[in-house]
Amino acid sequence: MGKDIPRGLEKIRTGEQIQIPTFTNVAAATAAGVTAAKFPRRIIHLSAGGTGAVACLAISDGTNWKQVAIGANAI
């Protein structure tokens, strides 16, 4: 494995599965110490944190978690 490639990028290069941390909602992530300010540019999965309490991804902008809706099934 490449010595100069960070482990996370090495996983992508070799096709290994990437697992995103899952929380019920932003409040649960915050309670676990995962705040937008502490983890800028982090992606997390919210199992019931989106609009209408549906699953979504959230990306930290360094201040807030920004919701990214999960769309239709991929085909």
N, C-alpha and C positions, 0 to 999 in steps of 0.2 A: 504494500500500500504506500501511496505517496507520502514521503516524510514531511513535505511542506504544505500538504493539504489538510485543513482542519478536519477532525473526525466526522462532523456533521456533513460536510461536503463530500467526504470520502464515501459515506453511506449512499448519498445520491448518485455518485459516479458508479458505484458498484451495483446499484439497483436494489439495495436493501430498503425495507419498509421504513418509512418515517412515521413516528407516532406523535401526534399532537396532544398535549395535555388537555383533559376534559374536565369541565366544571359544570354545575347545573346552570349557573348564571354569574354575572359579574360580582355580585355580593359574595358568592361562594369562593370565587377566585381571590377576591380581596381578603376574605377571612383566612385563606391559605397562604397569604403573603404575596400573592401574584397580582401586583398593581401595575397599571399602565405606566406610571412614573418610574417604577423600579425596573420594568422590562420593556423599554422602547423597542419597537419593531418585532416584538414577539407575536406569534399567532397562537391562539387557543381555540378550543372547541367548546361551545356552550350548548349543552343538551336541551335546555329549555330557556335560553336567554335572549332569543330573538323576538322581534315583533310578533305578538300573538302567542308568545311562549313556545315558539318552535325552535328547533336546532339551528345554529348558525356558527360561523367562524367570527372571531373578533381579532382585530389587529390593533396593537398599541401604537398611538402616534406620539407617545412620550407624556401625554397628559390624560387622554381618554382612550377607552376601548371603542373602536369603530366597528360596527356590525357589517358583516358581509353575508348576505343571504345565501343559503344553499338552494340552488335551483332544482330543476327537474332532473330525473335520472339520466345519466350519461348513456348513450347508445353507441 
